[in-house]
Amino acid sequence: MLKMATDSGFWRILDFSGRKAFAAFLTCAAVSYGHEIKLLALGDIPKWAAQIANVGAIFFGAITLISVLLFVTKPIRSLLNRRNLVKYIDSQMASMTREEFEIIGGMVLSNQRSQSGDLMDPVMAALRQKGLIQFAGGTGRVDRWAFSIPNEVWRVLKANEDQIRTAWDRSGFRL
């Protein structure tokens, strides 16, 4: 749910970006330009071999450009992801069953991010399916496991704590 599209293997080539790609781009461009103006004597190498510097300059220039664009657009993408997450959590909160709300609302209002639960409980399974809770790290027993609210979801829920408290009071639940 929260993964970005740029997490695919293709984009891992951007790990080479930044200073390294820019340095490789400058090196390839300097070699290519130096060869063109006869500043560099590359000797008796074939003409196609000298063109590799052109290909490298284009390749590393493109990686550098993509890297710069990703860096510049990161705040915008982060804001859009946050807005989408808030909308998603709002829609999930609106469609929750009473039992699901009792678990999530109780955790938020008691400021408790983790809770132990039955592995076979359909309510816990539904909350995991919605992405509102996850298995906590560590170990559990065969019949019970620790569940926690992910960081991003926790921040959104705590920001809406007043709305959750109002709905909690209307429902008649007790902490």
Phi, psi and omega in degrees: 000314187265359181287144177271157179294338182280005179278359182290164183298329181301321184282353179295340177297338179288351173298337179278358187285190180082221184297322182295312180294321179295319178295318178295320177299311180298320179296311180296319180294320180294318178296315181297313180293319179298324177290321181295319182269011177064024176283324177256130175261103183275010173075214185266027179285151180297155182299323181296329180291325178291334180286346178299327178296323177296315179298317178297319179297317179294313181299306182289332174295319178295317179297318179297317179297315178298318179299316179296317179296319178295321179294317182291323183271359182302315178299323180292315179296321179296317178296317179294320177297320179295316178298316179297321178295317179298315178299317181297313181294320177300317180293323179290321178295323180291331184258012182288148171283168180300319181293319178296317180295325179297321180288306184294312179300318179297320179294317182292313184289334177265007178055045184237107183281341181239151179205144178273145181210163179287130180298328184266005181290123181294334178291315178296321178297320179294319179293323175294319180298322180283348180084013181274338173225164178216165174293132176282157178293164179103204183239160177225180176266177182296322186259343181228151181214155177275131176245148177221161177270128179301153184307310184297318180293319180301316180300317180293317180295319179292328177293333180255025185299324180297317178295321179294320179296319179298313179294325179295314180295321178294329184281343178086012179287158176236144177278000000 
